[in-house]
């Protein structure tokens, strides 16, 4: 049989199709759907909504006028509703918002690791890097939602109670209400920088401990420990390099002119906390015996 005949009569073997790997964005959407379906997701968000409402409803005017020398925004609490979100960010930034973010960051990997469901995810032709990246992004998204939800509730409640008026900045200058509103949300955006570092630490501990409760407690415990260290006499030189000191970097936006120094300092310093944490989490997760449980 000639080569031509052989070629004509030959039937091409069907190509074996490989399952198409979903994108990291697709895996990220899976993680968001998981968060939406879990009750614990709403625990932290509920606290974030209740606290500003409680603050506005039970505001003791005389108490805050007495504190006017300590906080310029406390002195303005009944003069403009825009002072409310600033005060709430001040109160929540040190402990409550890191705690809420830790509830998800510390659980995001450990929960499925402990339940043995990670191996199910990895059978969907998804590599481990995609899984960890998607989980970290979902935890960041939750933290961002908590911060801005608090800002929105505090702003709406404050304006409804005390009006949409000009405020006095930390530098003593009068800021028009419209500009002040923009600065409030810009300040909350700046606060996301150190909060992202807290989330990164939570993700690392979630991977390492394989226990949700331990990871959550260890994450918020590290924040408390750093805050304690910042108050120890003789360690003043270390304070600018502590993560907890960056929780106040957003205040640079509320000065006239804007003080960008604490913001830029916070960006590179928080990166020193966040990037090694995520790299370490990836390296540990990459070598994790998922099939074994």
Short mmCIF file of the C-alpha atoms (twelve columns), coordinates in Angstrom:
data_MODEL
# 
_entry.id   MODEL 
# 
loop_
_atom_site.group_PDB 
_atom_site.id 
_atom_site.type_symbol 
_atom_site.label_atom_id 
_atom_site.label_alt_id 
_atom_site.label_comp_id 
_atom_site.label_asym_id 
_atom_site.label_seq_id 
_atom_site.Cartn_x 
_atom_site.Cartn_y 
_atom_site.Cartn_z 
_atom_site.pdbx_PDB_model_num 
ATOM 1   C CA . UNK A 1   0.000   0.000  0.000  1 
ATOM 2   C CA . UNK A 2   1.335   3.354  -0.996 1 
ATOM 3   C CA . UNK A 3   2.141   6.084  1.468  1 
ATOM 4   C CA . UNK A 4   -0.613  8.193  -0.105 1 
ATOM 5   C CA . UNK A 5   -3.178  5.446  0.428  1 
ATOM 6   C CA . UNK A 6   -2.003  4.919  3.923  1 
ATOM 7   C CA . UNK A 7   -2.340  8.641  4.606  1 
ATOM 8   C CA . UNK A 8   -5.794  8.746  3.015  1 
ATOM 9   C CA . UNK A 9   -7.092  5.746  4.903  1 
ATOM 10  C CA . UNK A 10  -5.613  6.636  8.224  1 
ATOM 11  C CA . UNK A 11  -7.968  7.904  10.887 1 
ATOM 12  C CA . UNK A 12  -6.574  10.579 13.150 1 
ATOM 13  C CA . UNK A 13  -6.625  9.583  16.801 1 
ATOM 14  C CA . UNK A 14  -8.802  11.891 18.889 1 
ATOM 15  C CA . UNK A 15  -6.779  14.303 20.931 1 
ATOM 16  C CA . UNK A 16  -7.083  13.807 24.669 1 
ATOM 17  C CA . UNK A 17  -8.520  16.940 26.157 1 
ATOM 18  C CA . UNK A 18  -7.158  18.194 29.444 1 
ATOM 19  C CA . UNK A 19  -9.408  19.844 31.974 1 
ATOM 20  C CA . UNK A 20  -9.070  23.588 31.699 1 
ATOM 21  C CA . UNK A 21  -7.535  25.184 34.786 1 
ATOM 22  C CA . UNK A 22  -9.747  27.906 36.262 1 
ATOM 23  C CA . UNK A 23  -8.217  31.326 36.704 1 
ATOM 24  C CA . UNK A 24  -7.198  32.651 40.099 1 
ATOM 25  C CA . UNK A 25  -10.042 35.164 39.787 1 
ATOM 26  C CA . UNK A 26  -12.493 32.279 39.447 1 
ATOM 27  C CA . UNK A 27  -11.082 30.594 42.553 1 
ATOM 28  C CA . UNK A 28  -11.337 33.960 44.333 1 
ATOM 29  C CA . UNK A 29  -15.040 34.091 43.472 1 
ATOM 30  C CA . UNK A 30  -15.445 30.590 44.927 1 
ATOM 31  C CA . UNK A 31  -13.901 31.824 48.160 1 
ATOM 32  C CA . UNK A 32  -16.189 34.844 48.302 1 
ATOM 33  C CA . UNK A 33  -19.229 32.603 47.853 1 
ATOM 34  C CA . UNK A 34  -18.009 30.462 50.761 1 
ATOM 35  C CA . UNK A 35  -17.697 33.545 52.971 1 
ATOM 36  C CA . UNK A 36  -21.186 34.710 52.031 1 
ATOM 37  C CA . UNK A 37  -22.637 31.315 52.958 1 
ATOM 38  C CA . UNK A 38  -20.967 31.085 56.385 1 
ATOM 39  C CA . UNK A 39  -22.604 32.511 59.511 1 
ATOM 40  C CA . UNK A 40  -19.292 33.533 61.111 1 
ATOM 41  C CA . UNK A 41  -18.800 36.010 58.276 1 
ATOM 42  C CA . UNK A 42  -21.632 38.120 59.616 1 
ATOM 43  C CA . UNK A 43  -20.522 38.056 63.248 1 
ATOM 44  C CA . UNK A 44  -17.747 40.588 62.782 1 
ATOM 45  C CA . UNK A 45  -19.759 42.699 60.343 1 
ATOM 46  C CA . UNK A 46  -22.616 42.808 62.828 1 
ATOM 47  C CA . UNK A 47  -20.305 44.192 65.502 1 
ATOM 48  C CA . UNK A 48  -18.981 46.793 63.093 1 
ATOM 49  C CA . UNK A 49  -22.524 47.993 62.375 1 
ATOM 50  C CA . UNK A 50  -23.751 47.934 65.982 1 
ATOM 51  C CA . UNK A 51  -20.858 49.853 67.548 1 
ATOM 52  C CA . UNK A 52  -21.247 53.114 65.568 1 
ATOM 53  C CA . UNK A 53  -25.002 53.031 66.116 1 
ATOM 54  C CA . UNK A 54  -24.478 52.446 69.814 1 
ATOM 55  C CA . UNK A 55  -21.954 55.283 69.926 1 
ATOM 56  C CA . UNK A 56  -24.322 57.762 68.295 1 
ATOM 57  C CA . UNK A 57  -27.422 56.648 70.187 1 
ATOM 58  C CA . UNK A 58  -25.858 56.741 73.626 1 
ATOM 59  C CA . UNK A 59  -23.548 59.698 73.091 1 
ATOM 60  C CA . UNK A 60  -22.817 61.515 76.327 1 
ATOM 61  C CA . UNK A 61  -22.273 65.112 75.183 1 
ATOM 62  C CA . UNK A 62  -20.751 66.463 78.405 1 
ATOM 63  C CA . UNK A 63  -18.290 63.583 78.648 1 
ATOM 64  C CA . UNK A 64  -16.897 64.304 75.200 1 
ATOM 65  C CA . UNK A 65  -16.739 68.039 75.743 1 
ATOM 66  C CA . UNK A 66  -14.559 67.292 78.765 1 
ATOM 67  C CA . UNK A 67  -12.236 65.343 76.477 1 
ATOM 68  C CA . UNK A 68  -11.929 68.180 73.981 1 
ATOM 69  C CA . UNK A 69  -8.329  68.883 74.993 1 
ATOM 70  C CA . UNK A 70  -7.449  65.270 74.175 1 
ATOM 71  C CA . UNK A 71  -9.316  64.947 70.867 1 
ATOM 72  C CA . UNK A 72  -10.233 67.813 68.592 1 
ATOM 73  C CA . UNK A 73  -12.867 65.631 66.909 1 
ATOM 74  C CA . UNK A 74  -14.417 64.659 70.244 1 
ATOM 75  C CA . UNK A 75  -14.975 68.367 70.908 1 
ATOM 76  C CA . UNK A 76  -16.814 68.628 67.569 1 
ATOM 77  C CA . UNK A 77  -18.996 65.579 68.021 1 
ATOM 78  C CA . UNK A 78  -22.283 67.537 68.210 1 
ATOM 79  C CA . UNK A 79  -21.179 70.247 65.771 1 
ATOM 80  C CA . UNK A 80  -20.745 68.039 62.707 1 
ATOM 81  C CA . UNK A 81  -21.712 64.478 61.934 1 
ATOM 82  C CA . UNK A 82  -18.420 64.077 60.070 1 
ATOM 83  C CA . UNK A 83  -16.574 63.930 63.393 1 
ATOM 84  C CA . UNK A 84  -18.311 60.627 64.182 1 
ATOM 85  C CA . UNK A 85  -16.561 58.393 61.589 1 
ATOM 86  C CA . UNK A 86  -13.189 59.871 62.572 1 
ATOM 87  C CA . UNK A 87  -13.753 59.061 66.228 1 
ATOM 88  C CA . UNK A 88  -15.027 55.583 65.375 1 
ATOM 89  C CA . UNK A 89  -11.923 54.856 63.296 1 
ATOM 90  C CA . UNK A 90  -9.803  56.053 66.209 1 
ATOM 91  C CA . UNK A 91  -11.591 53.761 68.645 1 
ATOM 92  C CA . UNK A 92  -11.889 50.698 66.382 1 
ATOM 93  C CA . UNK A 93  -8.498  50.816 64.673 1 
ATOM 94  C CA . UNK A 94  -6.400  49.490 67.542 1 
ATOM 95  C CA . UNK A 95  -8.329  46.341 68.467 1 
ATOM 96  C CA . UNK A 96  -11.825 45.837 67.056 1 
ATOM 97  C CA . UNK A 97  -11.081 46.066 63.322 1 
ATOM 98  C CA . UNK A 98  -7.968  43.824 63.608 1 
ATOM 99  C CA . UNK A 99  -10.110 41.368 65.592 1 
ATOM 100 C CA . UNK A 100 -12.841 41.313 62.949 1 
ATOM 101 C CA . UNK A 101 -10.272 40.820 60.179 1 
ATOM 102 C CA . UNK A 102 -8.594  38.049 62.190 1 
ATOM 103 C CA . UNK A 103 -11.861 36.123 62.487 1 
ATOM 104 C CA . UNK A 104 -11.712 35.379 58.772 1 
ATOM 105 C CA . UNK A 105 -7.957  35.513 58.085 1 
ATOM 106 C CA . UNK A 106 -7.180  32.996 60.836 1 
ATOM 107 C CA . UNK A 107 -9.943  30.674 59.667 1 
ATOM 108 C CA . UNK A 108 -9.628  30.982 55.903 1 
ATOM 109 C CA . UNK A 109 -7.241  28.041 55.443 1 
ATOM 110 C CA . UNK A 110 -7.347  26.243 58.786 1 
ATOM 111 C CA . UNK A 111 -11.081 25.549 58.589 1 
ATOM 112 C CA . UNK A 112 -10.871 23.593 55.347 1 
ATOM 113 C CA . UNK A 113 -7.542  22.088 56.304 1 
ATOM 114 C CA . UNK A 114 -9.025  20.753 59.512 1 
ATOM 115 C CA . UNK A 115 -12.129 19.445 57.755 1 
ATOM 116 C CA . UNK A 116 -10.075 17.716 55.075 1 
ATOM 117 C CA . UNK A 117 -11.768 19.590 52.211 1 
ATOM 118 C CA . UNK A 118 -8.636  21.159 50.726 1 
ATOM 119 C CA . UNK A 119 -7.922  17.996 48.768 1 
ATOM 120 C CA . UNK A 120 -11.334 18.354 47.134 1 
ATOM 121 C CA . UNK A 121 -10.467 21.853 45.956 1 
ATOM 122 C CA . UNK A 122 -7.119  20.719 44.551 1 
ATOM 123 C CA . UNK A 123 -8.784  18.014 42.436 1 
ATOM 124 C CA . UNK A 124 -10.365 20.781 40.344 1 
ATOM 125 C CA . UNK A 125 -7.093  21.281 38.448 1 
ATOM 126 C CA . UNK A 126 -6.283  24.216 40.717 1 
ATOM 127 C CA . UNK A 127 -2.742  24.521 41.985 1 
ATOM 128 C CA . UNK A 128 -1.892  25.395 45.550 1 
ATOM 129 C CA . UNK A 129 -0.635  28.851 44.746 1 
ATOM 130 C CA . UNK A 130 -3.998  29.757 43.234 1 
ATOM 131 C CA . UNK A 131 -5.861  28.417 46.267 1 
ATOM 132 C CA . UNK A 132 -3.743  30.354 48.750 1 
ATOM 133 C CA . UNK A 133 -3.808  33.542 46.672 1 
ATOM 134 C CA . UNK A 134 -7.601  33.362 46.371 1 
ATOM 135 C CA . UNK A 135 -8.026  32.768 50.092 1 
ATOM 136 C CA . UNK A 136 -5.712  35.646 50.961 1 
ATOM 137 C CA . UNK A 137 -7.578  37.979 48.592 1 
ATOM 138 C CA . UNK A 138 -10.908 36.908 50.095 1 
ATOM 139 C CA . UNK A 139 -9.582  37.666 53.594 1 
ATOM 140 C CA . UNK A 140 -8.337  41.087 52.405 1 
ATOM 141 C CA . UNK A 141 -11.732 41.776 50.837 1 
ATOM 142 C CA . UNK A 142 -13.495 40.952 54.090 1 
ATOM 143 C CA . UNK A 143 -11.227 43.283 56.041 1 
ATOM 144 C CA . UNK A 144 -11.829 46.060 53.515 1 
ATOM 145 C CA . UNK A 145 -15.584 45.520 53.711 1 
ATOM 146 C CA . UNK A 146 -15.486 45.733 57.513 1 
ATOM 147 C CA . UNK A 147 -13.543 49.013 57.454 1 
ATOM 148 C CA . UNK A 148 -15.750 50.781 54.921 1 
ATOM 149 C CA . UNK A 149 -18.973 49.384 56.358 1 
ATOM 150 C CA . UNK A 150 -18.009 50.913 59.684 1 
ATOM 151 C CA . UNK A 151 -17.192 54.219 57.967 1 
ATOM 152 C CA . UNK A 152 -20.482 54.313 56.074 1 
ATOM 153 C CA . UNK A 153 -22.626 53.482 59.116 1 
ATOM 154 C CA . UNK A 154 -20.784 55.993 61.334 1 
ATOM 155 C CA . UNK A 155 -20.993 58.714 58.673 1 
ATOM 156 C CA . UNK A 156 -24.696 58.227 57.967 1 
ATOM 157 C CA . UNK A 157 -25.567 57.997 61.667 1 
ATOM 158 C CA . UNK A 158 -23.425 61.026 62.533 1 
ATOM 159 C CA . UNK A 159 -24.835 63.221 59.770 1 
ATOM 160 C CA . UNK A 160 -28.395 62.152 60.610 1 
ATOM 161 C CA . UNK A 161 -27.833 63.130 64.230 1 
ATOM 162 C CA . UNK A 162 -25.664 66.257 63.974 1 
ATOM 163 C CA . UNK A 163 -25.751 67.436 60.370 1 
ATOM 164 C CA . UNK A 164 -23.408 67.789 57.411 1 
ATOM 165 C CA . UNK A 165 -21.182 70.658 58.528 1 
ATOM 166 C CA . UNK A 166 -17.565 71.802 58.234 1 
ATOM 167 C CA . UNK A 167 -15.032 70.344 60.641 1 
ATOM 168 C CA . UNK A 168 -11.750 71.536 62.109 1 
ATOM 169 C CA . UNK A 169 -8.719  69.455 61.115 1 
ATOM 170 C CA . UNK A 170 -5.948  68.238 63.396 1 
ATOM 171 C CA . UNK A 171 -3.998  71.333 62.310 1 
ATOM 172 C CA . UNK A 172 -6.779  73.654 63.484 1 
ATOM 173 C CA . UNK A 173 -7.945  74.681 60.008 1 
ATOM 174 C CA . UNK A 174 -11.577 74.598 58.908 1 
ATOM 175 C CA . UNK A 175 -12.295 71.915 56.292 1 
ATOM 176 C CA . UNK A 176 -15.456 72.224 54.161 1 
ATOM 177 C CA . UNK A 177 -17.959 69.422 54.649 1 
ATOM 178 C CA . UNK A 178 -17.566 67.976 51.152 1 
ATOM 179 C CA . UNK A 179 -13.788 67.842 51.407 1 
ATOM 180 C CA . UNK A 180 -14.027 66.444 54.940 1 
ATOM 181 C CA . UNK A 181 -16.270 63.621 53.716 1 
ATOM 182 C CA . UNK A 182 -13.702 62.673 51.064 1 
ATOM 183 C CA . UNK A 183 -10.929 62.783 53.660 1 
ATOM 184 C CA . UNK A 184 -12.886 60.482 55.982 1 
ATOM 185 C CA . UNK A 185 -13.020 57.733 53.384 1 
ATOM 186 C CA . UNK A 186 -9.436  58.387 52.249 1 
ATOM 187 C CA . UNK A 187 -8.337  57.949 55.874 1 
ATOM 188 C CA . UNK A 188 -10.161 54.612 56.052 1 
ATOM 189 C CA . UNK A 189 -8.420  53.563 52.830 1 
ATOM 190 C CA . UNK A 190 -5.023  54.386 54.363 1 
ATOM 191 C CA . UNK A 191 -5.936  52.319 57.427 1 
ATOM 192 C CA . UNK A 192 -6.238  49.300 55.116 1 
ATOM 193 C CA . UNK A 193 -2.433  49.293 54.767 1 
ATOM 194 C CA . UNK A 194 -1.644  48.046 58.294 1 
ATOM 195 C CA . UNK A 195 -4.835  45.983 58.345 1 
ATOM 196 C CA . UNK A 196 -3.578  44.114 55.270 1 
ATOM 197 C CA . UNK A 197 -0.455  43.236 57.254 1 
ATOM 198 C CA . UNK A 198 -2.633  41.866 60.074 1 
ATOM 199 C CA . UNK A 199 -4.566  39.788 57.539 1 
ATOM 200 C CA . UNK A 200 -1.292  38.452 56.084 1 
ATOM 201 C CA . UNK A 201 -0.147  37.357 59.537 1 
ATOM 202 C CA . UNK A 202 -3.537  35.726 60.072 1 
ATOM 203 C CA . UNK A 203 -3.269  33.795 56.813 1 
ATOM 204 C CA . UNK A 204 0.216   32.578 57.771 1 
ATOM 205 C CA . UNK A 205 -0.981  31.394 61.182 1 
ATOM 206 C CA . UNK A 206 -4.014  29.785 59.578 1 
ATOM 207 C CA . UNK A 207 -1.716  27.745 57.341 1 
ATOM 208 C CA . UNK A 208 0.809   26.890 60.050 1 
ATOM 209 C CA . UNK A 209 -1.486  26.039 62.958 1 
ATOM 210 C CA . UNK A 210 -4.188  24.212 60.946 1 
ATOM 211 C CA . UNK A 211 -6.530  25.264 63.739 1 
ATOM 212 C CA . UNK A 212 -8.983  28.145 63.305 1 
ATOM 213 C CA . UNK A 213 -9.309  29.110 66.964 1 
ATOM 214 C CA . UNK A 214 -5.555  29.002 67.533 1 
ATOM 215 C CA . UNK A 215 -4.867  31.087 64.424 1 
ATOM 216 C CA . UNK A 216 -7.458  33.737 65.303 1 
ATOM 217 C CA . UNK A 217 -6.256  34.016 68.911 1 
ATOM 218 C CA . UNK A 218 -2.596  34.106 67.852 1 
ATOM 219 C CA . UNK A 219 -3.257  36.801 65.245 1 
ATOM 220 C CA . UNK A 220 -5.039  39.185 67.574 1 
ATOM 221 C CA . UNK A 221 -2.602  38.193 70.343 1 
ATOM 222 C CA . UNK A 222 0.313   39.352 68.199 1 
ATOM 223 C CA . UNK A 223 -1.414  42.711 67.737 1 
ATOM 224 C CA . UNK A 224 -1.943  43.055 71.488 1 
ATOM 225 C CA . UNK A 225 1.670   42.040 72.163 1 
ATOM 226 C CA . UNK A 226 3.034   44.665 69.774 1 
ATOM 227 C CA . UNK A 227 0.800   47.274 71.375 1 
ATOM 228 C CA . UNK A 228 2.130   46.335 74.819 1 
ATOM 229 C CA . UNK A 229 5.712   46.556 73.576 1 
ATOM 230 C CA . UNK A 230 5.049   50.057 72.255 1 
ATOM 231 C CA . UNK A 231 4.193   51.178 75.782 1 
ATOM 232 C CA . UNK A 232 7.249   49.726 77.538 1 
ATOM 233 C CA . UNK A 233 9.622   52.448 78.786 1 
ATOM 234 C CA . UNK A 234 13.025  52.319 77.161 1 
ATOM 235 C CA . UNK A 235 11.731  50.905 73.868 1 
ATOM 236 C CA . UNK A 236 10.781  54.234 72.349 1 
ATOM 237 C CA . UNK A 237 13.241  53.663 69.492 1 
ATOM 238 C CA . UNK A 238 11.362  50.564 68.382 1 
ATOM 239 C CA . UNK A 239 7.930   52.182 68.263 1 
ATOM 240 C CA . UNK A 240 8.126   53.562 64.701 1 
ATOM 241 C CA . UNK A 241 8.810   50.021 63.463 1 
ATOM 242 C CA . UNK A 242 5.926   48.309 65.263 1 
ATOM 243 C CA . UNK A 243 2.912   47.362 63.194 1 
ATOM 244 C CA . UNK A 244 0.460   48.705 65.758 1 
ATOM 245 C CA . UNK A 245 1.945   52.207 65.488 1 
ATOM 246 C CA . UNK A 246 0.872   52.254 61.838 1 
ATOM 247 C CA . UNK A 247 -2.793  52.121 62.864 1 
ATOM 248 C CA . UNK A 248 -2.569  55.908 63.267 1 
ATOM 249 C CA . UNK A 249 -0.866  56.701 59.950 1 
ATOM 250 C CA . UNK A 250 -4.207  57.770 58.433 1 
ATOM 251 C CA . UNK A 251 -4.226  60.824 60.701 1 
ATOM 252 C CA . UNK A 252 -1.681  62.450 58.400 1 
ATOM 253 C CA . UNK A 253 -4.502  63.009 55.900 1 
ATOM 254 C CA . UNK A 254 -6.436  65.062 58.450 1 
ATOM 255 C CA . UNK A 255 -3.737  67.733 58.708 1 
ATOM 256 C CA . UNK A 256 -3.307  70.876 56.627 1 
ATOM 257 C CA . UNK A 257 -1.227  70.553 54.550 1 
ATOM 258 C CA . UNK A 258 -1.447  66.776 54.259 1 
ATOM 259 C CA . UNK A 259 1.320   65.008 56.149 1 
ATOM 260 C CA . UNK A 260 2.353   62.153 53.851 1 
ATOM 261 C CA . UNK A 261 5.351   61.078 55.946 1 
ATOM 262 C CA . UNK A 262 3.453   58.637 58.227 1 
ATOM 263 C CA . UNK A 263 1.588   57.252 55.211 1 
ATOM 264 C CA . UNK A 264 4.706   56.482 53.171 1 
ATOM 265 C CA . UNK A 265 6.397   55.088 56.297 1 
ATOM 266 C CA . UNK A 266 3.407   52.829 56.889 1 
ATOM 267 C CA . UNK A 267 3.449   51.511 53.319 1 
ATOM 268 C CA . UNK A 268 7.024   50.181 53.343 1 
ATOM 269 C CA . UNK A 269 6.976   49.083 56.972 1 
ATOM 270 C CA . UNK A 270 3.716   47.148 56.648 1 
ATOM 271 C CA . UNK A 271 5.127   45.493 53.547 1 
ATOM 272 C CA . UNK A 272 7.938   44.159 55.738 1 
ATOM 273 C CA . UNK A 273 5.287   42.420 57.848 1 
ATOM 274 C CA . UNK A 274 2.921   41.349 55.062 1 
ATOM 275 C CA . UNK A 275 5.193   40.073 52.284 1 
ATOM 276 C CA . UNK A 276 7.328   37.660 54.377 1 
ATOM 277 C CA . UNK A 277 4.153   36.360 56.040 1 
ATOM 278 C CA . UNK A 278 2.525   35.564 52.702 1 
ATOM 279 C CA . UNK A 279 5.710   34.040 51.274 1 
ATOM 280 C CA . UNK A 280 6.116   31.846 54.356 1 
ATOM 281 C CA . UNK A 281 2.440   30.839 54.151 1 
ATOM 282 C CA . UNK A 282 2.921   29.836 50.513 1 
ATOM 283 C CA . UNK A 283 6.048   27.790 51.219 1 
ATOM 284 C CA . UNK A 284 4.371   25.930 54.082 1 
ATOM 285 C CA . UNK A 285 1.170   25.384 52.090 1 
ATOM 286 C CA . UNK A 286 3.151   24.172 49.098 1 
ATOM 287 C CA . UNK A 287 4.646   21.340 51.175 1 
ATOM 288 C CA . UNK A 288 1.466   20.516 53.081 1 
ATOM 289 C CA . UNK A 289 0.340   16.900 52.953 1 
ATOM 290 C CA . UNK A 290 -3.218  17.692 51.920 1 
ATOM 291 C CA . UNK A 291 -4.106  14.169 50.872 1 
ATOM 292 C CA . UNK A 292 -3.200  12.890 54.311 1 
ATOM 293 C CA . UNK A 293 -5.896  15.071 55.969 1 
# 
